[in-house]
Amino acid sequence: MKKLTKAEQYFLLDWLQEDLELALKQESLNEWGKKNLKSIIKKLTPISKGNCHGCNETMKMDEISQKNENYCISCIN
């Protein structure tokens, strides 16, 4: 099975978050749906890996420099 690209993952994550927010506003989602949508969103959300020592921004897995894990890609280049 192939993995999602970053663009596909972010698109899907944004789409699911919007669906969850809309369903919660309209109170049209049952408990099973709430639980499962929240679980899927949590699994798709990139994990934060702390703050960059250069700009102090929160880094996600795909933003960490391979040269030095304490800095984001923007600060190390």
MDTraj code that builds the backbone (N, CA, C; nanometers):
import mdtraj as md
import numpy as np

residues = "MET LYS LYS LEU THR LYS ALA GLU GLN TYR PHE LEU LEU ASP TRP LEU GLN GLU ASP LEU GLU LEU ALA LEU LYS GLN GLU SER LEU ASN GLU TRP GLY LYS LYS ASN LEU LYS SER ILE ILE LYS LYS LEU THR PRO ILE SER LYS GLY ASN CYS HIS GLY CYS ASN GLU THR MET LYS MET ASP GLU ILE SER GLN LYS ASN GLU ASN TYR CYS ILE SER CYS ILE ASN".split()
xyz = np.array([
    [0.0828, -0.1172, 0.0000],
    [0.0000, 0.0000, 0.0000],
    [0.0883, 0.1250, 0.0000],
    [0.0565, 0.2203, -0.0855],
    [0.1353, 0.3425, -0.0958],
    [0.0944, 0.4424, 0.0115],
    [0.1911, 0.5222, 0.0569],
    [0.1646, 0.6278, 0.1545],
    [0.1112, 0.7511, 0.0823],
    [0.0405, 0.8348, 0.1569],
    [-0.0067, 0.9619, 0.1035],
    [0.1103, 1.0581, 0.0874],
    [0.1037, 1.1415, -0.0151],
    [0.2027, 1.2488, -0.0257],
    [0.1679, 1.3532, 0.0806],
    [0.2604, 1.4447, 0.1078],
    [0.2338, 1.5502, 0.2061],
    [0.1144, 1.6339, 0.1630],
    [0.1078, 1.6665, 0.0336],
    [-0.0033, 1.7476, -0.0174],
    [-0.1361, 1.6736, 0.0009],
    [-0.1378, 1.5451, -0.0287],
    [-0.2594, 1.4655, -0.0106],
    [-0.2983, 1.4576, 0.1365],
    [-0.2004, 1.4401, 0.2231],
    [-0.2272, 1.4304, 0.3664],
    [-0.2869, 1.5606, 0.4187],
    [-0.2282, 1.6753, 0.3813],
    [-0.2793, 1.8042, 0.4282],
    [-0.4175, 1.8336, 0.3714],
    [-0.4418, 1.7975, 0.2453],
    [-0.5733, 1.8161, 0.1847],
    [-0.6781, 1.7347, 0.2596],
    [-0.6485, 1.6082, 0.2830],
    [-0.7412, 1.5202, 0.3526],
    [-0.7651, 1.5673, 0.4958],
    [-0.6616, 1.6078, 0.5625],
    [-0.6722, 1.6569, 0.6997],
    [-0.7610, 1.7813, 0.7055],
    [-0.7388, 1.8760, 0.6149],
    [-0.8187, 1.9977, 0.6110],
    [-0.9652, 1.9654, 0.5818],
    [-0.9886, 1.8760, 0.4886],
    [-1.1239, 1.8360, 0.4502],
    [-1.1963, 1.7708, 0.5683],
    [-1.1307, 1.6801, 0.6359],
    [-1.1924, 1.6122, 0.7501],
    [-1.2193, 1.7081, 0.8660],
    [-1.1280, 1.8005, 0.8904],
    [-1.1493, 1.8974, 0.9984],
    [-1.2704, 1.9857, 0.9689],
    [-1.2843, 2.0280, 0.8429],
    [-1.4002, 2.1083, 0.8052],
    [-1.5290, 2.0297, 0.8208],
    [-1.5288, 1.9036, 0.7792],
    [-1.6466, 1.8177, 0.7936],
    [-1.6845, 1.8003, 0.9399],
    [-1.5866, 1.7785, 1.0243],
    [-1.6129, 1.7597, 1.1671],
    [-1.6717, 1.8873, 1.2275],
    [-1.6119, 2.0022, 1.1970],
    [-1.6626, 2.1288, 1.2502],
    [-1.8061, 2.1554, 1.2055],
    [-1.8350, 2.1323, 1.0778],
    [-1.9692, 2.1538, 1.0251],
    [-2.0701, 2.0594, 1.0907],
    [-2.0339, 1.9331, 1.1035],
    [-2.1233, 1.8350, 1.1642],
    [-2.1492, 1.8662, 1.3113],
    [-2.0483, 1.9152, 1.3813],
    [-2.0662, 1.9512, 1.5221],
    [-2.1576, 2.0732, 1.5361],
    [-2.1444, 2.1702, 1.4457],
    [-2.2310, 2.2885, 1.4492],
    [-2.3765, 2.2504, 1.4237],
    [-2.3964, 2.1585, 1.3297],
    [-2.5316, 2.1180, 1.2926],
    [-2.5856, 2.0064, 1.3817],
    [-2.5010, 1.9587, 1.4704],
    [-2.5361, 1.8478, 1.5599],
    [-2.5906, 1.7280, 1.4814],
    [-2.5256, 1.7005, 1.3684],
    [-2.5718, 1.5923, 1.2812],
    [-2.4797, 1.4702, 1.2822],
    [-2.3897, 1.4645, 1.3782],
    [-2.2933, 1.3555, 1.3840],
    [-2.3150, 1.2756, 1.5111],
    [-2.3281, 1.1446, 1.4962],
    [-2.3475, 1.0607, 1.6153],
    [-2.2148, 1.0391, 1.6884],
    [-2.2192, 0.9782, 1.8046],
    [-2.0986, 0.9579, 1.8866],
    [-1.9935, 0.8746, 1.8143],
    [-2.0361, 0.7727, 1.7410],
    [-1.9431, 0.6877, 1.6664],
    [-1.8676, 0.7725, 1.5642],
    [-1.9395, 0.8591, 1.4928],
    [-1.8774, 0.9440, 1.3923],
    [-1.7808, 1.0435, 1.4538],
    [-1.8198, 1.1048, 1.5661],
    [-1.7313, 1.1996, 1.6354],
    [-1.6021, 1.1321, 1.6762],
    [-1.6167, 1.0157, 1.7384],
    [-1.4995, 0.9424, 1.7878],
    [-1.4060, 0.9056, 1.6736],
    [-1.4606, 0.8535, 1.5654],
    [-1.3771, 0.8071, 1.4554],
    [-1.3168, 0.9209, 1.3744],
    [-1.3930, 1.0279, 1.3507],
    [-1.3358, 1.1417, 1.2782],
    [-1.2229, 1.2050, 1.3586],
    [-1.2427, 1.2214, 1.4888],
    [-1.1383, 1.2784, 1.5736],
    [-1.0139, 1.1896, 1.5740],
    [-1.0337, 1.0587, 1.5756],
    [-0.9220, 0.9647, 1.5755],
    [-0.8435, 0.9721, 1.4442],
    [-0.9148, 0.9795, 1.3334],
    [-0.8492, 0.9871, 1.2026],
    [-0.7718, 1.1177, 1.1901],
    [-0.8333, 1.2283, 1.2327],
    [-0.7672, 1.3590, 1.2271],
    [-0.6405, 1.3579, 1.3110],
    [-0.6490, 1.3003, 1.4297],
    [-0.5321, 1.2925, 1.5175],
    [-0.4189, 1.2126, 1.4527],
    [-0.4528, 1.1024, 1.3876],
    [-0.3515, 1.0178, 1.3236],
    [-0.2887, 1.0857, 1.2019],
    [-0.3647, 1.1695, 1.1320],
    [-0.3127, 1.2375, 1.0138],
    [-0.2334, 1.3635, 1.0472],
    [-0.2537, 1.4194, 1.1664],
    [-0.1875, 1.5433, 1.2050],
    [-0.0393, 1.5172, 1.2323],
    [0.0482, 1.5912, 1.1622],
    [0.1919, 1.5731, 1.1859],
    [0.2273, 1.6031, 1.3316],
    [0.3196, 1.5283, 1.3849],
    [0.3611, 1.5426, 1.5238],
    [0.4617, 1.6560, 1.5368],
    [0.4386, 1.7422, 1.6333],
    [0.5308, 1.8521, 1.6598],
    [0.6594, 1.7958, 1.7210],
    [0.7705, 1.8506, 1.6805],
    [0.8996, 1.8042, 1.7309],
    [0.9747, 1.9150, 1.8041],
    [0.9019, 2.0015, 1.8735],
    [0.9656, 2.1065, 1.9509],
    [0.9804, 2.2345, 1.8721],
    [1.0540, 2.3293, 1.9282],
    [1.0742, 2.4592, 1.8644],
    [1.2130, 2.4689, 1.8047],
    [1.2204, 2.5414, 1.6938],
    [1.3470, 2.5664, 1.6264],
    [1.4324, 2.6570, 1.7151],
    [1.5599, 2.6270, 1.7258],
    [1.6506, 2.7081, 1.8061],
    [1.6842, 2.8404, 1.7379],
    [1.6533, 2.8524, 1.6084],
    [1.6813, 2.9749, 1.5353],
    [1.5661, 3.0734, 1.5390],
    [1.4459, 3.0289, 1.4975],
    [1.3312, 3.1199, 1.4869],
    [1.2266, 3.0951, 1.5951],
    [1.2433, 2.9915, 1.6738],
    [1.1545, 2.9550, 1.7845],
    [1.0151, 2.9116, 1.7385],
    [0.9968, 2.8828, 1.6090],
    [0.8690, 2.8328, 1.5580],
    [0.8577, 2.6835, 1.5882],
    [0.7345, 2.6368, 1.6075],
    [0.7106, 2.4949, 1.6305],
    [0.7432, 2.4177, 1.5030],
    [0.8194, 2.3099, 1.5155],
    [0.8589, 2.2302, 1.4001],
    [0.7763, 2.1022, 1.3942],
    [0.7422, 2.0627, 1.2730],
    [0.6780, 1.9345, 1.2497],
    [0.7822, 1.8426, 1.1855],
    [0.7506, 1.7156, 1.1757],
    [0.8468, 1.6173, 1.1244],
    [0.9081, 1.6582, 0.9904],
    [0.8276, 1.7120, 0.8990],
    [0.8776, 1.7446, 0.7662],
    [0.9508, 1.8790, 0.7597],
    [0.9591, 1.9505, 0.8705],
    [1.0255, 2.0802, 0.8732],
    [1.1626, 2.0757, 0.9392],
    [1.2001, 1.9646, 0.9958],
    [1.3266, 1.9520, 1.0673],
    [1.4400, 1.9327, 0.9675],
    [1.5466, 2.0076, 0.9861],
    [1.6620, 1.9948, 0.8987],
    [1.7313, 1.8611, 0.9226],
    [1.7768, 1.7997, 0.8145],
    [1.8507, 1.6744, 0.8276],
    [1.9934, 1.7003, 0.8768],
    [2.0426, 1.8223, 0.8586],
    [2.1778, 1.8572, 0.9015],
    [2.1857, 1.8755, 1.0525],
    [2.0798, 1.9341, 1.1120],
    [2.0781, 1.9602, 1.2557],
    [1.9333, 1.9596, 1.3024],
    [1.8962, 1.8629, 1.3831],
    [1.7558, 1.8446, 1.4230],
    [1.7030, 1.9533, 1.5171],
    [1.7884, 2.0434, 1.5634],
    [1.7446, 2.1531, 1.6496],
    [1.6966, 2.2746, 1.5711],
    [1.7090, 2.2706, 1.4381],
    [1.6731, 2.3840, 1.3538],
    [1.5779, 2.3396, 1.2431],
    [1.4880, 2.4321, 1.2042],
    [1.3983, 2.4023, 1.0926],
    [1.4736, 2.4183, 0.9614],
    [1.4149, 2.3720, 0.8558],
    [1.4775, 2.3765, 0.7238],
    [1.5094, 2.5204, 0.6833],
    [1.4176, 2.6135, 0.7137],
    [1.4373, 2.7552, 0.6759],
    [1.5588, 2.8157, 0.7426],
    [1.5813, 2.7849, 0.8692],
    [1.6917, 2.8472, 0.9440],
    [1.8271, 2.7857, 0.9121],
    [1.8316, 2.6622, 0.8741],
    [1.9596, 2.5944, 0.8522],
    [2.0146, 2.6235, 0.7135],
    [1.9277, 2.6593, 0.6196],
    [1.9727, 2.6846, 0.4811],
    [2.0199, 2.8246, 0.4623],
])
top = md.Topology()
chain = top.add_chain()
for i, resn in enumerate(residues, 1):
    res = top.add_residue(resn, chain, resSeq=i)
    for name in ("N", "CA", "C"):
        top.add_atom(name, md.element.get_by_symbol(name[0]), res)
traj = md.Trajectory(xyz[None], top)
